[in-house]
Amino acid sequence: DDLLPSIPRITGLFGLNSTMKTTLKGLAAAMAAKTTNDSTLTVFIIIGRAWAVKGGEPEEVHVLLTAPDEDSAVRNALNGLAEEGYEECELDQIGLLEDAPEEEPHISAYQGALEGEIAIVRFGDE
């Protein structure tokens, strides 16, 4: 939570109904990502934890992506985490970024999201 103040102007940040815990193995293949031709891009930030190995040590993750609505943002974030090899995740909060962040690694992730990527910022022991 101490990372949130370094991310400027997040609106609508709220907890997901209950912590969403999902096993991700095979999820990317099972869920088709929606696309949109909307000219206004909404950049979502989703905050949670992800496990590369079920039952292993979690990494805190911030997922930045564009989507037409919250449901699509969550679905695409799960797809992106699965494609990166994560087997399990808990998504805790979702919000909108009104302006570009001022610090890395969120600056690059925000730019990637505007270009259509699902940008995953990882926080862990390195």
N, C-alpha and C positions, 0 to 999 in steps of 0.2 A: 504493500500500500504506500510505502514511502516513495515509490517511483512515480506515482500519479501526479504530484505537484510539478514535476519536470515536463509534463506533457500539457501544453497550453490549450485552453478553450475546449474542453470536452463537454458536450451537452448531452443530456439524457442518459448519463451513466447510471445504470441500475443493475441490481443483481438479477440474474436469470431466475425464473420461477423457483426452481429448486436447483441445486448444483447439478448441472448436466454432466453425468458420467457416462461415457460411451466407450465401448471397445471398438477400436478403429480398424482392426485387421479386416481387410476386404471391403471397408466402407466406401472407399473411393470408387470402386467398380460398381457398387450397388446404388450409388446416388449420382444422378446426372446434374452437373452444374448448370444453373440457369444463366442465360445471357440477356443483356438488355441493350437497346440502342438509345436509351435515354441520354440526352445531351447534358443533363446535370448529374455530376458524379457526387455521390454521397460516400464519404470515407468513414467506415466503421472501425472502431478499435474493440477487440474482444480480448479480455484478460482472463487467464486461467493457468492451469498446470497440465503438463503432458508427460507421458511416460514412454520412453523408447522400448522398454521391456516391461510388460505387465507385472506389477508388484515390485518393480525396481525403484530407483530414486527419481522423483519428479523434477522437471525443469519448469520454472515460471516462464510463460510465453505471453507475448502480446501479438495478436494477429491483426494486421491492418489490411483492409480490402475495400473495394467498392461493391455495392450491391443495391438493388432497388428497394429492399426492405430488410427488416431484422431477420426474418426466417431464412431468407436467401443468404444473408451474411453468415449466420450460424452454420447452415448447411455447407457453404463454400469453405468456411474456416475448417470444419471437420474434414472435408475432402483434402484441403491443403495439408493439414497435419498428418493425415493418413498417407498422402503421397510422399511426405518427408520421412516416413518410416515409424511414426509414433503409433503405438498399439492401443493406448488409452489416454483419455483426457478428461479434465473437469473444467468446464467453462463457467466462470463466476460472474463476470460483468461484461456489459456491452454498452457502447456509447458512440457518439458521433464526434469527429474532429471537424471543427469549424474552420480552423486555420492550420497552416503548415506548422509542425513542431519546430522548435528552435535548436534542438540538440540531437546529436547522433546517439544511438542508431535509428531513432525515430524519423529523422529527416529523410534518410535513404528509403526506409520502409514506406513512408508516406508517398514519396515520389514513385516508388514501385507500384503502390496501390493505385495511384492515378493512371499508371500505364497498364493497368489490368492484371497485375500480379497479385497473388496472395502472399503478402510479406509477413514472415514470422520472425519476431525479435525474441531471441532466447536469452534467459538469465539463468546462470548456473555456475557451479565451480569450474573454473578453467585453469 
